[in-house]
Amino acid sequence: MALIRMQQLVKKYGDLTVIPGLDLDIADHEFVVLVGPSGCGKSTLLRVLAGLEPIDGGELYIGDRKVNDVPAAQRDIAMVFQDYALYPHMTVRQNMAFALEMRGMGRSEIATRVEHAARLLDIGPYLDRRPKALSGGQRQRVAMGRAIVRDPQVFLFDEPLSNLDAKLRAQVRTEIKALSQTLRTTMVFVTHDQIEAMTMADRIVIMKSGVIQQVGTPEEVYETPANQFVASFIGSPSMNFMPVTRDGEQLVLADGKHLADTADLARRMPANGSAVLGVRPEHFLVVPEASAAISARIDLVEPLGSDTLIHLKIAGTDAIARVEPDLRPRPGDVVSLAPVPGKTHLFEASSGAVIL
């Protein structure tokens, strides 16, 4: 059993509190991704889990065992680092076998485990090469293989794909996800890339300044963000945000434009109150010009093949809409847009919390 439980976990560096009391449960066999901007505390939390950093408060359990003061080597955890951390003078086989040899494991068992991991990761042909003779993707597979042979309770990944190019990153991302389904071992993966989080995780933990903003499946955090920060971080390009006020049963943009089909949103707002309307780029419809539509001049066009991004200003606020490439938009064109009913979000102007 490899359930992970954190209760009021605190981590400090001198007078700086990086994690100010975190509660999180990770289920046995679950693939959880910690995501957030640089400096949000996700890598620090991973190092605390690994035993590489001491805990300054709270409790940490792995399985049924409290591990606050348990050394890293005794936590039955394997960690895959961003920079691979391979021994350059050893072959791939030796790198993968080293930790098992230090445990005093027999040669035949070591050989069996190394061969099994090599088959899983398709690195059998490279077992007698040294790391310098491998590509970045192959080195990352070796680093994963070195973790797999240990058969740990928990795998920890610290931004393992950040040194790979875009194509290889997508390939290795798929391999790690498939590996998690094969091994059925608890995995905690740290990244600042929300696309990695969305495509890999069973659940995503979104962090900001050491505080969890939301925990949920990829679908939950995308479709029902808890606040404006989550809404801005999850989704690419980011959600558009526009200040709005209420006029009766309609929302009104900063330029006085009334938005159609917004009665449900308007009713959530206090009379004469203000809020922030959130619309994802893919949730704009291109509509015929009409009084109910948002008309804006296109500033920039980004053709992506399957679709096209248009950059424009809505009521003085920068915005992006995702449109069909057949529209063939050009800078300077005026386009009429309308938010897709039921796909918009409303946030408090002051706190950023979602208004339900």
SVG drawing of the C-alpha trace seen along z (x, -y; Angstrom):
<svg xmlns="http://www.w3.org/2000/svg" viewBox="-33 -52 67 68">
<polyline fill="none" stroke="black" stroke-width="0.4" points="0.0,0.0 1.4,-3.4 -1.1,-6.0 0.5,-9.3 -1.0,-11.6 0.2,-15.1 -1.4,-16.9 -0.7,-20.5 2.7,-20.1 5.1,-23.1 8.4,-23.8 10.5,-26.8 13.9,-28.2 14.9,-30.4 12.2,-33.1 10.7,-32.2 7.7,-29.9 7.6,-28.1 4.7,-25.7 2.5,-27.2 0.4,-24.1 -0.6,-21.8 -3.2,-19.0 -3.2,-16.5 -4.0,-12.8 -2.7,-10.8 -4.4,-7.4 -2.6,-4.1 -1.8,-3.7 -2.8,-7.3 -0.9,-9.5 -0.9,-13.0 0.7,-16.0 1.8,-19.0 1.7,-22.1 2.2,-25.8 4.5,-28.7 8.1,-28.8 8.6,-29.4 5.1,-28.0 6.7,-25.2 5.9,-22.2 9.6,-21.0 10.1,-21.7 7.1,-19.6 8.5,-16.7 11.9,-16.9 10.1,-16.8 8.3,-13.7 11.6,-12.1 13.2,-12.9 15.7,-15.3 14.4,-18.2 13.3,-18.1 9.8,-18.9 9.2,-21.9 5.7,-21.1 2.8,-18.7 2.8,-15.0 3.7,-12.9 2.6,-9.3 3.6,-6.9 1.3,-3.9 0.7,-3.3 4.1,-4.7 4.8,-8.2 8.0,-9.2 8.7,-12.7 12.1,-11.6 12.7,-8.6 15.8,-9.0 15.4,-9.2 17.0,-5.8 14.5,-4.1 11.3,-5.5 11.1,-3.1 10.8,-5.9 12.5,-6.3 13.0,-9.8 13.7,-10.8 15.4,-14.1 15.3,-16.8 19.0,-16.4 18.9,-12.5 21.7,-12.2 23.4,-9.3 26.9,-8.1 28.9,-9.1 31.6,-6.4 29.1,-3.5 27.2,-1.8 23.4,-1.9 23.3,1.6 25.6,0.5 23.6,-2.6 20.4,-0.7 21.9,2.1 23.9,-0.2 21.3,-0.8 20.4,2.9 24.0,3.9 24.3,1.5 21.4,3.4 23.3,6.6 20.8,8.2 21.9,11.3 23.3,11.0 20.5,13.1 17.8,11.0 19.5,7.8 19.9,9.0 16.2,10.0 15.1,6.6 17.3,4.7 16.2,6.7 12.6,6.3 12.9,2.5 14.9,2.3 12.0,4.1 9.4,1.8 11.3,-1.3 12.7,0.1 16.3,-0.6 17.6,3.0 20.0,2.1 21.7,-0.6 22.5,1.4 26.2,1.5 26.5,-2.1 27.6,-5.0 25.2,-8.0 27.3,-10.3 26.4,-8.0 22.7,-8.5 20.2,-11.1 18.3,-13.2 15.2,-11.0 17.3,-7.8 19.0,-9.2 15.6,-10.0 14.5,-6.4 17.6,-5.1 16.8,-7.4 13.3,-5.9 14.7,-2.4 17.0,-3.0 13.9,-3.9 11.8,-1.0 14.3,1.7 14.0,0.7 10.3,1.6 9.5,-1.2 6.2,-2.1 6.2,-5.6 7.8,-7.2 8.6,-10.9 9.3,-12.9 10.9,-16.4 10.3,-18.1 11.9,-15.2 10.9,-16.4 12.0,-20.0 15.4,-19.3 13.8,-17.6 12.7,-19.2 9.0,-19.6 8.5,-16.5 10.5,-14.2 8.8,-15.7 5.4,-14.7 6.7,-11.2 8.3,-10.6 5.1,-12.1 3.1,-9.4 5.5,-6.7 5.4,-7.8 1.6,-7.8 1.6,-4.3 4.2,-3.2 2.0,-4.4 -0.8,-2.2 1.5,0.8 3.3,0.5 0.2,-0.5 2.5,-2.3 1.7,-5.6 3.4,-8.5 3.9,-12.1 5.0,-14.3 6.1,-17.9 5.9,-20.3 5.2,-23.9 3.7,-22.9 -0.1,-22.7 -0.3,-20.6 1.8,-17.9 -0.5,-18.1 -3.7,-17.8 -2.5,-14.9 -0.9,-12.8 -2.7,-13.2 -5.4,-11.2 -5.6,-14.3 -4.0,-17.7 -2.8,-19.7 -2.5,-23.4 -0.3,-25.4 0.5,-29.1 2.9,-30.4 2.9,-27.0 -0.9,-26.9 -3.1,-24.5 -5.6,-26.4 -7.5,-23.4 -7.3,-19.6 -9.3,-17.7 -9.3,-15.7 -8.0,-17.4 -11.7,-17.8 -12.7,-19.3 -10.0,-22.0 -10.5,-22.9 -14.3,-23.1 -14.9,-24.3 -11.9,-26.3 -12.1,-27.3 -10.7,-30.8 -9.2,-33.1 -5.7,-31.9 -6.6,-28.3 -8.6,-29.5 -5.6,-31.5 -3.1,-28.7 -5.0,-25.7 -5.7,-26.0 -3.6,-27.1 -3.9,-29.9 -5.1,-31.2 -8.7,-32.1 -9.7,-35.7 -10.8,-37.9 -13.0,-41.0 -14.3,-43.3 -18.1,-43.4 -20.9,-45.1 -24.6,-44.3 -27.4,-46.1 -30.7,-44.4 -30.5,-40.9 -27.4,-41.5 -23.7,-41.8 -22.1,-45.0 -18.4,-45.3 -16.2,-48.2 -17.1,-50.0 -20.8,-49.9 -21.5,-46.9 -24.3,-44.7 -23.8,-41.0 -26.6,-38.7 -27.6,-35.5 -25.9,-36.5 -29.0,-36.6 -27.9,-33.6 -24.5,-35.2 -26.0,-38.6 -28.3,-37.0 -25.2,-35.8 -23.9,-39.3 -25.0,-41.8 -27.0,-44.7 -24.7,-47.5 -21.8,-45.2 -18.7,-44.3 -17.0,-41.1 -14.7,-39.5 -16.0,-37.5 -13.9,-34.5 -14.1,-33.1 -11.7,-30.5 -10.4,-31.2 -12.3,-28.2 -15.5,-29.3 -16.0,-32.3 -18.4,-32.0 -17.9,-34.0 -21.3,-35.4 -22.9,-37.8 -22.6,-41.4 -25.4,-42.4 -26.1,-44.6 -25.7,-41.7 -22.2,-40.7 -18.8,-41.9 -17.1,-43.6 -13.3,-43.9 -10.5,-44.5 -7.9,-41.8 -4.4,-42.8 -2.5,-39.5 -3.2,-36.1 -1.5,-32.8 -2.3,-30.0 -1.9,-26.6 -3.1,-24.4 -6.1,-22.7 -7.3,-26.1 -6.3,-29.7 -5.7,-32.1 -6.7,-35.7 -5.5,-38.4 -7.7,-41.4 -8.9,-43.9 -12.4,-43.5 -13.5,-46.7 -9.8,-47.7 -8.7,-44.3 -6.3,-42.0 -8.1,-38.8 -7.5,-35.7 -10.1,-33.7 -9.7,-30.3 -11.4,-30.2 -11.7,-27.8 -8.9,-28.2 -11.4,-28.5 -12.3,-31.9 -8.9,-33.1 -8.7,-36.1 -6.3,-38.9 -4.9,-41.7 -7.1,-44.7 -10.3,-42.7 -13.2,-43.4 -14.8,-40.2 -18.0,-39.7 -17.8,-37.3 -20.2,-36.0 -19.4,-33.8 -20.8,-30.3 -23.7,-30.1 -23.0,-27.9 -19.2,-28.0 -18.4,-31.3 -17.2,-31.8 -17.7,-34.6 -15.1,-35.6 -15.1,-38.1 -13.2,-41.2 -11.4,-41.5 -10.6,-37.9 -10.7,-36.1 -12.9,-33.4 -15.5,-31.9 -19.0,-33.1 -21.3,-30.1"/>
</svg>
